[in-house]
């Protein structure tokens, strides 16, 4: 599928940029339009045209939109297959092993990405950043302790379960209880 209208293609590309090519991320259609100098009505009309073509999707009634696989393909972006049901685990040993380190790296990247895309009150943001830094400091140890990491992840889970994405909080919960 190709998009012939240059304005629609620019809108889709801006959506791609704002979502960092993640099909699970949503951004405001009005923010996408504003980045291109469009008024709200024009941004809404442009987004509707993209919905009809199947390259973008409406995620919330308040104007949250996301890019679809077809949208990525229309921009000639290679879509990596998703590994559904990926389970992150810290392991059961006293010291974090390789699998646990990889799981931590992945979840910390997701948390940082989430923080960059959401508005958090300063106090909550500060608490989350300090928890992340505490994990990173613990991982500098030659023998990072699983129990310490698990407790910090529990704190992060509690902080994010109110305003964080459900899939991220589910992964955090899985790490805490594994």
C-alpha positions as CSV (number, residue, x, y, z in Angstrom):
1,X,0.0,0.0,0.0
2,X,1.3,3.5,-0.8
3,X,-0.1,6.8,0.3
4,X,-0.3,9.2,-2.6
5,X,-1.3,12.4,-0.7
6,X,1.9,14.1,0.5
7,X,0.2,15.7,3.5
8,X,-1.2,12.3,4.6
9,X,2.2,10.7,4.2
10,X,3.8,13.5,6.3
11,X,1.2,13.0,9.0
12,X,1.8,9.3,9.0
13,X,5.6,9.8,9.1
14,X,5.1,12.2,12.1
15,X,3.0,9.6,13.8
16,X,5.7,7.0,13.1
17,X,8.3,9.3,14.7
18,X,6.2,10.2,17.7
19,X,5.4,6.6,18.4
20,X,9.0,5.5,17.9
21,X,7.7,2.9,15.4
22,X,5.9,1.0,18.3
23,X,2.4,-0.2,17.3
24,X,1.4,-0.4,20.9
25,X,2.1,3.3,21.6
26,X,-0.5,6.0,21.3
27,X,-0.2,9.7,20.8
28,X,-2.7,12.5,20.4
29,X,-3.8,13.1,16.8
30,X,-3.8,16.8,17.7
31,X,-0.1,16.7,18.8
32,X,0.8,15.0,15.5
33,X,-1.2,17.6,13.6
34,X,0.3,20.5,15.7
35,X,3.8,19.3,14.8
36,X,2.9,19.8,11.2
37,X,1.2,23.1,11.7
38,X,-2.4,21.8,11.4
39,X,-5.4,23.0,13.4
40,X,-7.4,20.5,15.4
41,X,-10.1,20.0,12.7
42,X,-7.6,19.4,10.0
43,X,-5.6,17.0,12.2
44,X,-8.8,15.1,12.9
45,X,-9.8,14.9,9.2
46,X,-6.3,13.8,8.3
47,X,-6.3,11.1,11.0
48,X,-9.7,9.9,9.8
49,X,-8.4,9.4,6.3
50,X,-5.5,7.4,7.6
51,X,-7.9,5.2,9.7
52,X,-10.0,4.5,6.5
53,X,-6.8,3.4,4.7
54,X,-5.9,1.2,7.6
55,X,-2.5,2.8,8.2
56,X,-3.4,4.3,11.6
57,X,-5.9,3.4,14.3
58,X,-8.0,5.2,16.8
59,X,-7.0,4.0,20.3
60,X,-9.0,6.3,22.6
61,X,-12.1,8.4,22.1
62,X,-10.1,11.4,23.2
63,X,-8.0,11.3,20.1
64,X,-5.2,8.8,21.0
65,X,-4.0,7.2,17.8
66,X,-1.4,4.7,16.8
67,X,0.4,3.4,13.7
68,X,-0.6,0.0,12.3
69,X,1.5,-2.7,10.7
70,X,0.1,-1.4,7.3
71,X,1.2,2.1,8.2
72,X,4.8,0.9,8.9
73,X,4.8,-1.0,5.6
74,X,3.4,2.1,3.7
75,X,6.5,4.0,5.0
76,X,8.7,1.1,3.9
77,X,9.7,0.3,7.5
78,X,10.7,-3.3,8.2
79,X,8.4,-4.7,10.8
80,X,10.1,-7.1,13.2
81,X,8.0,-10.0,14.3
82,X,6.7,-9.7,17.8
83,X,7.3,-12.4,20.3
84,X,3.9,-12.8,21.9
85,X,3.8,-14.2,25.4
86,X,7.4,-13.3,26.2
87,X,7.9,-14.0,29.9
88,X,10.5,-12.0,31.7
89,X,12.0,-13.6,34.8
90,X,14.7,-12.8,37.3
91,X,15.4,-16.4,38.2
92,X,15.4,-18.0,41.6
93,X,19.1,-17.8,42.5
94,X,20.4,-15.4,45.1
95,X,22.5,-13.6,42.5
96,X,21.0,-12.2,39.3
97,X,22.1,-14.5,36.4
98,X,22.3,-13.7,32.6
99,X,18.6,-14.3,31.9
100,X,17.7,-12.0,34.8
101,X,20.1,-9.3,33.6
102,X,18.6,-9.4,30.1
103,X,15.1,-9.2,31.6
104,X,16.1,-6.2,33.7
105,X,17.6,-4.4,30.7
106,X,14.5,-4.9,28.7
107,X,12.1,-3.8,31.4
108,X,14.1,-0.8,32.3
109,X,14.1,0.3,28.7
110,X,10.3,-0.1,28.6
111,X,9.9,1.9,31.8
112,X,12.1,4.7,30.5
113,X,10.2,4.8,27.3
114,X,6.9,4.9,29.2
115,X,8.2,7.8,31.3
116,X,9.2,9.8,28.2
117,X,5.6,9.4,26.8
118,X,3.5,10.1,29.9
119,X,2.9,13.0,32.1
120,X,3.7,12.1,35.7
121,X,3.5,14.3,38.8
122,X,7.1,15.4,39.7
123,X,7.1,13.5,43.0
124,X,6.1,10.2,41.3
125,X,8.5,10.8,38.5
126,X,11.3,11.4,41.0
127,X,10.5,8.2,42.9
128,X,10.5,6.1,39.7
129,X,13.8,7.6,38.5
130,X,15.5,6.9,41.9
131,X,14.2,3.3,41.8
132,X,15.7,2.9,38.3
133,X,19.0,4.4,39.4
134,X,19.0,2.1,42.5
135,X,18.6,-1.0,40.2
136,X,21.3,0.3,37.9
137,X,23.6,0.8,40.9
138,X,22.9,-2.7,42.2
139,X,23.7,-4.1,38.8
140,X,27.2,-2.6,39.1
141,X,27.9,-5.0,41.9
142,X,29.9,-8.1,40.9
143,X,27.1,-10.0,42.7
144,X,23.8,-8.2,42.2
145,X,21.2,-9.5,44.6
146,X,17.9,-10.8,43.2
147,X,16.0,-10.0,46.4
148,X,17.0,-6.4,46.4
149,X,16.2,-6.0,42.6
150,X,12.8,-7.7,43.2
151,X,11.9,-5.3,46.0
152,X,12.8,-2.3,43.8
153,X,10.7,-3.7,41.0
154,X,7.8,-4.1,43.4
155,X,8.1,-0.4,44.2
156,X,8.2,0.4,40.5
157,X,5.2,-1.8,39.9
158,X,3.3,0.1,42.7
159,X,4.3,3.4,41.2
160,X,3.3,2.6,37.6
161,X,0.1,0.5,38.2
162,X,-1.9,3.7,38.6
163,X,-0.9,5.5,35.5
164,X,1.4,3.2,33.5
165,X,0.5,1.0,30.6
166,X,-1.2,-2.3,31.6
167,X,1.2,-4.5,29.6
168,X,4.2,-2.9,31.4
169,X,2.7,-3.3,34.8
170,X,1.8,-6.9,34.0
171,X,5.5,-7.6,33.0
172,X,6.7,-5.9,36.2
173,X,4.2,-8.0,38.3
174,X,5.6,-11.1,36.5
175,X,9.2,-10.2,37.5
176,X,8.2,-9.5,41.1
177,X,6.3,-12.8,41.5
178,X,8.7,-15.0,39.5
